[in-house]
Amino acid sequence: MVDIPPIPEDMSLDEIEAFLQQLIENKKYNSIEFFEPYQAQWDFIAMGATKKQRLLKAGNQLGKSEIGAYETACHLTGLYPSAWPGRVFEGPTVWWAAGVSTTLVRDIQQMKLCGEPGVDELFGTGFIPRRCFHGKPTLARGAVANAYDTCAILHFKPSHQARKNDPTDDGISQLQFKSYEQGPSKFQGKTLTGGIWWDEEPPEDVYREGEARMNATNGISFLTFTPLKGFTNVVAEYLEKHSPNRGVATIRAVDCPLISPEKLAENKLKYPQHEWPARFDGEPKSGSGAVFRTPEEFIKFPVTQMIPPHWGLLWGIDFGITHPFAAVLAAYDREADCIYILHCYKAADALPIVHAEHIRGIAARVPVAWPHDGHAREKGTGESLSKVYKALDLQMLPTHAHFLNGQISTEAAVLEMEQRFASGRLKVREDQEPFFVEYRGYHRDEDGNIVKTRDDLISATMKIIMQKRSAKSVELGWAAAPDHRFRRASRPPNRGRINPWTGRREE
């Protein structure tokens, strides 16, 4: 925030009035200098220093569009504050600001960046200062009045100190407004040297085309939205497909200084309860048919909790023939009839030997419960899947997981999981975020059927629920394979100890 100069003591009333009017005008047309992000917003900006792609999922009215507009304006103008923690562009860049429709882009992104549409007096009252516009913006073609297509923006030297001493611009940045309703073809062709601000979630085909515009540059992108569409492919890109260039931030209503506890309680009365996770916590909406309703905090147990050696251990796996392979390691306290999920593993497009090495590196001696499709033949070897993994020295149970009565009902397994979650007899280690991602999104469709997508770890846990009687008290950790042909591909015992929770070797 800028410092407001004191009023000189020798000023006349007329001079004081003119001085104050100048201060008002300065604030009016230089919003970027007076905006103060709160901590969660600063954290999102800071993530840009190391991440080329970012997602900010947040509840309604928590300042997500404001921070998106503020960062975009800083990159376009070079007017970074002295405490700026994120990515810095040294020269002019080309940017897109994209939203759902031309009308919404005008009323949200254009308004926050340029000022109230259609009011000349308010042009330049957004985050881009009036003095930074190089000429008038060009208008978009179509029936939406006062909607801009392109703006030319003066870019200044990014050093805060240099800007004070030498306020001359060093080039012109370009800002173009786009809408998803234009379709993916309108997001083709152009190369973006700056990046894209996606406000509200884009359709997947539009998102892919937009991101491709930065393949040859060092550009960045960030999405700011409330995930009311649920666990879409765009959301999954950030929550499931981990990448060192991709980051996710969440802003919950309870952590936002812009909304009081009283106002939050009032707002919750406006929406059905199944929409609360999305509207107030920024978590993907699972619809009115959310299966698991027990609060996450109730089912978590701390990383520091020790597992007694007499508790049984059991792996549950889902082979992932047409979806990712998943494995869940659980401990079973028979006396309390309580199951503790210790570790989760999920991988797509990997060979069985890779899956087996991960499982063996963490708990090689623990029996493995597997699904009935394990009797299917593996195309490469002609052997059943269960035999393929058994040949890789996993402790596969003699037959597929089933309840004592022989059934393999998904509904029966889901019901038992629901009851265990609610009664505190199914717990999940607090750092197993991939499990909680699936937990939040597991839901039924309008016909009451369970939606079998992105449920790989849930499915693996069902095998543990069905086969918990097979849990065995054995040691955790890596073990050498008895078959010397496989041992060469295994981790040798003299390369350090495996951490049984993370799967990483500790030298």
C-alpha positions in Angstrom: 0.0 0.0 0.0 1.2 3.5 -0.8 2.0 6.0 1.9 -0.4 9.0 2.0 1.7 12.3 2.3 0.9 14.6 5.3 -0.9 17.9 4.5 1.6 20.8 4.6 0.9 23.2 7.5 1.2 26.4 5.4 -1.5 25.5 2.9 -4.6 27.6 2.5 -8.1 26.1 2.6 -8.3 26.2 -1.2 -4.9 24.5 -1.5 -5.9 21.9 1.1 -9.1 21.2 -0.9 -7.2 20.8 -4.1 -4.6 18.6 -2.4 -7.3 16.3 -1.0 -9.0 16.1 -4.3 -5.7 15.1 -5.9 -5.3 12.3 -3.3 -8.9 11.1 -4.0 -8.2 11.1 -7.8 -4.9 9.2 -7.2 -6.6 6.5 -5.2 -9.5 6.3 -7.6 -7.4 5.7 -10.7 -4.6 3.7 -9.0 -6.4 0.9 -7.2 -3.4 -1.4 -7.7 -1.4 0.8 -5.3 -4.0 0.6 -2.5 -5.0 -3.1 -2.7 -3.8 -5.2 0.2 -4.2 -9.0 -0.3 -4.8 -11.1 2.8 -2.5 -13.9 3.7 -4.1 -16.7 1.7 -4.1 -14.5 -1.4 -0.5 -13.7 -0.9 0.3 -17.4 -0.6 -1.4 -18.1 -3.9 0.7 -15.4 -5.6 3.9 -16.7 -4.0 3.2 -20.1 -5.5 3.7 -18.5 -8.9 7.4 -18.2 -8.2 7.8 -21.9 -8.7 4.6 -23.2 -10.4 3.7 -22.5 -14.0 0.1 -23.7 -13.6 -2.0 -22.9 -10.5 -5.5 -23.5 -9.3 -7.2 -21.4 -6.6 -10.4 -23.2 -5.5 -12.3 -21.1 -3.1 -15.8 -20.6 -1.8 -18.1 -17.9 -3.0 -17.3 -14.2 -2.4 -13.9 -14.9 -0.8 -11.8 -12.7 -3.1 -10.7 -15.2 -5.7 -11.5 -13.0 -8.7 -10.0 -10.0 -7.0 -6.6 -11.8 -6.6 -6.8 -13.1 -10.1 -7.4 -9.5 -11.5 -4.7 -8.0 -9.2 -2.0 -10.5 -10.3 -2.9 -10.1 -13.9 -2.7 -6.3 -13.6 0.7 -6.5 -11.9 2.1 -8.6 -14.7 0.7 -6.4 -17.5 2.0 -3.2 -16.0 5.1 -4.2 -14.1 3.8 -2.3 -11.1 4.7 -5.0 -8.6 4.7 -4.0 -4.9 8.0 -4.1 -3.1 6.9 -7.2 -1.2 5.8 -9.1 -4.3 6.6 -12.9 -3.6 5.6 -14.4 -7.0 6.6 -14.6 -10.6 8.0 -11.4 -12.1 7.9 -10.5 -15.9 10.8 -8.2 -16.8 9.2 -6.8 -19.9 5.9 -6.4 -21.7 3.8 -9.6 -22.2 0.7 -10.9 -23.9 -2.2 -12.0 -21.7 -5.7 -13.5 -22.0 -8.4 -13.0 -19.4 -11.0 -15.8 -20.0 -14.4 -16.5 -18.5 -17.7 -18.2 -19.1 -19.5 -15.7 -21.5 -18.8 -12.3 -23.0 -21.3 -10.8 -20.6 -19.7 -12.3 -17.5 -16.2 -11.5 -18.7 -17.3 -7.9 -19.1 -19.1 -7.7 -15.8 -16.3 -9.4 -13.8 -12.9 -9.5 -15.3 -13.1 -6.4 -17.5 -14.7 -4.5 -14.6 -12.1 -5.5 -12.1 -9.2 -4.8 -14.5 -10.5 -1.7 -16.3 -13.4 -0.2 -14.3 -17.2 -0.1 -14.6 -18.2 -0.9 -18.2 -19.8 2.0 -20.2 -19.0 4.7 -17.7 -16.2 7.0 -19.0 -15.6 8.6 -15.6 -14.9 5.1 -14.1 -12.6 4.0 -16.9 -9.2 3.2 -15.3 -10.7 2.6 -11.8 -9.9 -1.2 -11.9 -6.6 -2.7 -11.0 -5.0 -1.3 -14.2 -4.3 2.4 -13.6 -5.9 4.9 -16.1 -2.4 6.2 -16.9 -1.3 2.7 -18.0 -3.8 2.4 -20.9 -2.2 3.1 -24.3 -5.2 4.5 -26.2 -8.7 3.3 -25.9 -9.5 -0.4 -25.8 -11.0 -2.0 -28.9 -14.6 -3.2 -28.5 -15.6 -6.8 -29.0 -17.9 -7.6 -31.9 -21.4 -8.7 -31.1 -24.5 -7.7 -29.2 -22.9 -7.3 -25.7 -22.5 -3.5 -25.2 -19.3 -2.0 -23.8 -17.4 -5.4 -23.9 -13.7 -5.0 -24.7 -11.8 -7.2 -27.0 -8.2 -5.9 -26.6 -6.3 -3.4 -24.4 -2.8 -2.0 -24.9 -1.2 -1.5 -21.5 2.0 0.4 -20.8 4.5 -1.8 -19.0 7.0 -0.3 -16.5 10.3 -1.6 -15.2 9.4 -4.2 -12.6 11.8 -3.0 -9.9 9.8 -1.0 -7.4 12.7 1.3 -6.7 13.5 1.9 -10.4 9.8 2.8 -10.9 10.1 5.7 -8.4 13.3 7.0 -10.0 12.5 6.4 -13.6 8.7 6.2 -14.2 9.0 5.7 -18.0 7.5 2.7 -19.6 9.6 0.1 -21.4 7.0 -1.3 -23.8 3.4 -2.2 -24.3 1.7 -5.3 -23.0 -1.4 -6.7 -24.6 -4.6 -7.9 -22.8 -7.3 -9.8 -24.7 -10.6 -10.9 -23.2 -12.0 -14.3 -24.2 -15.1 -16.3 -23.4 -15.6 -20.1 -23.2 -18.8 -19.8 -25.3 -16.6 -18.9 -28.3 -15.5 -22.5 -28.3 -12.0 -24.1 -28.5 -11.2 -22.8 -32.0 -11.1 -19.2 -30.7 -8.3 -20.3 -28.3 -6.0 -21.5 -31.0 -3.1 -19.9 -32.9 -1.8 -17.1 -30.8 1.4 -17.4 -28.7 1.1 -16.0 -25.2 4.3 -14.7 -23.7 2.5 -13.8 -20.4 -0.3 -16.2 -19.6 -4.0 -16.8 -19.0 -6.2 -15.9 -16.1 -9.1 -18.4 -16.2 -11.9 -17.1 -14.1 -14.5 -19.8 -13.4 -13.8 -23.4 -14.6 -13.3 -23.7 -18.4 -14.6 -26.7 -20.5 -11.8 -29.2 -20.9 -11.4 -28.7 -24.7 -11.1 -24.9 -24.3 -8.7 -25.4 -21.4 -6.4 -27.7 -23.5 -6.3 -25.2 -26.4 -5.6 -22.3 -24.1 -2.8 -24.0 -22.2 -1.2 -25.0 -25.6 -0.6 -21.4 -26.4 2.3 -21.3 -23.9 4.0 -24.5 -25.0 6.8 -22.6 -26.7 7.0 -19.8 -24.0 7.7 -19.5 -20.3 4.2 -18.3 -19.7 2.0 -19.1 -16.8 -1.7 -19.7 -16.1 -4.0 -19.6 -13.1 -7.6 -20.7 -12.5 -9.8 -19.0 -9.9 -13.2 -20.7 -9.3 -15.6 -22.3 -7.0 -15.8 -26.0 -8.1 -19.5 -26.3 -8.4 -19.2 -28.7 -11.4 -17.7 -31.4 -9.2 -14.7 -33.5 -9.8 -14.2 -32.7 -13.5 -11.2 -33.6 -15.6 -9.9 -30.1 -15.2 -10.1 -30.3 -11.4 -8.5 -33.8 -11.6 -5.6 -32.4 -13.6 -4.6 -30.5 -10.4 -5.8 -32.8 -7.6 -4.7 -36.1 -9.0 -1.9 -35.6 -11.6 0.9 -34.3 -9.5 3.5 -32.2 -11.3 6.4 -30.0 -10.0 5.1 -27.3 -12.3 1.5 -27.4 -10.9 0.1 -26.0 -7.6 -3.2 -25.9 -5.8 -4.4 -23.5 -3.2 -7.7 -23.6 -1.3 -9.4 -20.7 0.5 -12.2 -21.6 3.0 -14.8 -19.2 4.3 -13.7 -19.8 7.9 -10.1 -18.7 7.0 -11.1 -15.6 5.1 -11.1 -12.2 6.9 -13.6 -10.8 4.4 -16.5 -12.8 6.0 -17.5 -12.9 9.6 -18.8 -16.0 11.4 -22.2 -14.4 11.6 -22.3 -13.7 7.9 -21.1 -17.2 7.1 -23.9 -18.7 9.2 -26.4 -16.5 7.4 -25.1 -17.5 4.0 -25.3 -21.2 4.8 -29.1 -20.8 5.1 -29.3 -19.8 1.5 -27.9 -23.1 0.1 -28.7 -26.8 0.5 -26.2 -28.6 2.7 -24.7 -30.7 0.0 -23.4 -27.5 -1.7 -21.7 -26.2 1.4 -18.3 -27.9 0.7 -18.0 -26.2 -2.7 -19.6 -22.8 -1.8 -17.8 -22.3 1.5 -14.7 -24.6 1.4 -13.8 -24.7 -2.2 -14.1 -28.4 -2.4 -15.5 -30.0 -5.6 -19.2 -30.4 -5.4 -20.4 -34.1 -5.3 -24.1 -33.4 -5.7 -27.0 -34.2 -3.5 -26.0 -37.8 -3.6 -22.7 -37.6 -1.7 -22.1 -41.1 -0.2 -19.9 -40.3 2.7 -21.1 -37.5 5.0 -19.0 -37.9 8.1 -16.8 -34.8 8.5 -13.2 -35.5 7.4 -11.8 -34.3 10.7 -13.7 -37.0 12.5 -12.1 -39.8 10.5 -8.5 -38.6 10.5 -5.8 -39.9 12.9 -2.5 -38.2 13.4 0.8 -39.1 11.8 2.3 -39.6 15.2 -0.1 -42.4 16.2 1.8 -45.6 16.7 0.4 -48.9 15.3 0.9 -51.8 17.9 2.7 -54.8 16.5 -0.1 -57.2 17.4 -2.6 -55.5 15.1 -3.2 -57.2 11.8 -2.1 -55.7 8.5 -3.7 -56.1 5.1 -3.3 -54.6 1.6 -6.3 -54.0 -0.5 -5.7 -53.5 -4.3 -7.7 -52.6 -7.4 -5.9 -53.8 -10.5 -6.9 -50.8 -12.7 -7.5 -52.6 -16.0 -9.2 -49.5 -17.5 -8.3 -47.0 -14.8 -5.4 -46.4 -12.4 -4.0 -49.1 -10.2 -4.6 -48.5 -6.5 -3.3 -50.0 -3.3 -4.3 -49.3 0.3 -2.4 -50.5 3.4 -4.5 -50.9 6.6 -4.0 -52.0 10.1 -6.9 -53.8 11.9 -7.5 -53.6 15.6 -9.6 -56.7 16.1 -10.4 -55.9 19.8 -11.9 -52.5 18.9 -13.0 -53.7 15.4 -11.4 -50.6 14.0 -9.5 -50.3 10.7 -6.8 -47.7 10.2 -5.7 -46.8 6.7 -1.9 -46.2 6.8 -0.8 -45.6 3.2 -2.3 -45.1 -0.2 -0.7 -45.6 -3.6 -2.2 -44.9 -7.0 -0.6 -45.0 -10.5 -1.8 -45.0 -14.1 0.0 -46.5 -17.1 2.6 -48.4 -15.1 3.6 -52.0 -15.3 2.7 -54.6 -12.6 6.4 -54.8 -11.6 6.3 -51.1 -10.7 3.2 -51.6 -8.6 4.7 -54.6 -6.9 8.0 -52.9 -6.1 6.1 -50.1 -4.4 4.0 -52.5 -2.3 7.0 -54.7 -1.4 9.1 -51.6 -0.5 6.6 -50.7 2.2 5.2 -53.9 3.4 6.4 -57.0 1.6 5.1 -59.6 4.1 1.6 -58.3 4.4 -1.2 -60.3 2.7 -2.9 -58.7 -0.3 -6.7 -58.8 -0.8 -7.6 -58.4 -4.5 -10.8 -58.0 -6.6 -12.7 -60.7 -8.5 -11.4 -59.3 -11.9 -8.0 -60.7 -10.8 -9.1 -63.9 -12.4 -9.0 -62.1 -15.8 -6.1 -63.0 -18.1 -3.3 -60.5 -18.6 -2.8 -60.0 -22.3 1.0 -60.2 -22.3 1.4 -63.4 -20.4 -1.9 -65.2 -20.6 -1.8 -65.7 -16.8 -4.5 -64.3 -14.6 -3.8 -60.9 -13.0 -3.6 -62.3 -9.5 -1.0 -64.9 -10.7 1.1 -62.1 -12.4 1.3 -60.2 -9.1 1.9 -63.3 -7.1 4.9 -64.1 -9.4 6.2 -60.7 -8.4 6.3 -62.0 -4.9 3.3 -60.2 -3.4 1.5 -62.1 -0.7 -1.7 -62.6 -2.8 -4.6 -64.3 -0.9 -5.7 -67.6 -2.4 -8.9 -66.2 -3.9 -10.5 -62.8 -4.5 -11.9 -60.7 -1.6 -15.4 -61.5 -0.4 -17.6 -61.3 2.6 -18.0 -64.3 4.8 -21.2 -65.2 3.0 -19.3 -65.2 -0.3 -20.8 -62.0 -1.6 -18.8 -59.2 -3.3 -21.5 -56.6 -3.2 -20.3 -53.0 -3.7 -23.4 -51.6 -1.9 -22.7 -53.9 1.1 -19.1 -52.7 1.3 -20.2 -49.0 0.9 -22.7 -49.4 3.7 -20.1 -50.9 6.1 -17.7 -48.1 5.2 -20.4 -45.5 5.9 -21.2 -47.1 9.3 -17.6 -47.4 10.2 -16.8 -43.8 9.3 -19.8 -42.5 11.3 -18.9 -44.7 14.4 -15.2 -44.0 14.3 -14.2 -47.5 13.4 -12.6 -46.6 10.0 -9.9 -44.1 10.3 -7.5 -42.6 7.7 -4.0 -41.2 8.4 -4.2 -37.4 8.1 -1.5 -37.1 5.4 -3.2 -39.4 2.9 -4.7 -36.6 0.8 -5.3 -38.8 -2.3 -7.8 -40.8 -0.3 -9.6 -37.7 1.0 -9.9 -36.4 -2.6 -11.8 -39.5 -3.5 -13.8 -39.4 -0.3 -15.1 -35.9 -1.1 -16.1 -36.8 -4.6 -17.7 -40.2 -4.1 -21.3 -39.8 -4.9 -24.5 -41.2 -6.5 -26.2 -40.0 -9.7 -29.8 -38.9 -10.0 -31.0 -42.5 -10.2 -29.2 -43.4 -6.9 -26.4 -45.4 -8.6 -22.8 -45.0 -7.3 -20.7 -43.1 -9.9 -17.8 -45.4 -10.6 -15.2 -42.8 -11.5 -12.1 -41.7 -9.6 -12.8 -44.2 -6.9 -9.7 -46.4 -7.2 -8.6 -46.0 -3.6 -12.1 -46.4 -2.3 -12.4 -49.6 -4.3 -9.2 -50.9 -2.9 -10.4 -50.1 0.6 -13.6 -52.2 -0.1 -11.4 -55.2 -0.5 -10.0 -54.6 3.0 -13.5 -54.3 4.3 -14.6 -57.6 2.8 -11.4 -59.5 3.7 -10.4 -57.9 7.1 -10.4 -61.4 8.6 -7.2 -62.1 6.6 -5.2 -59.3 8.3 -2.0 -60.7 9.6 0.5 -59.4 12.3 3.8 -59.2 10.4 6.7 -56.8 10.1 6.5 -53.7 7.9 9.2 -52.9 5.4 11.1 -54.3 2.4 12.0 -57.9 2.1 14.2 -59.7 -0.4 12.4 -61.8 -2.9 13.1 -65.6 -2.7 13.3 -65.9 -6.5 16.8 -64.8 -7.6 15.5 -63.8 -11.0 13.2 -61.1 -9.5 15.7 -60.1 -6.8 17.9 -58.4 -9.4 15.0 -56.0 -10.1 14.3 -55.5 -6.4 15.7 -52.9 -4.1 18.8 -54.4 -2.4 18.7 -54.4 1.4 21.9 -52.4 1.8 20.6 -49.2 0.2 19.0 -47.8 3.3 15.8 -48.4 5.2 12.3 -47.9 3.6 10.0 -45.5 5.4 6.9 -47.7 5.5 4.5 -44.7 5.3 6.0 -42.7 2.4 7.6 -45.5 0.5 10.8 -43.4 0.2 14.3 -44.8 1.1 16.1 -43.1 4.0 19.8 -43.3 3.4 
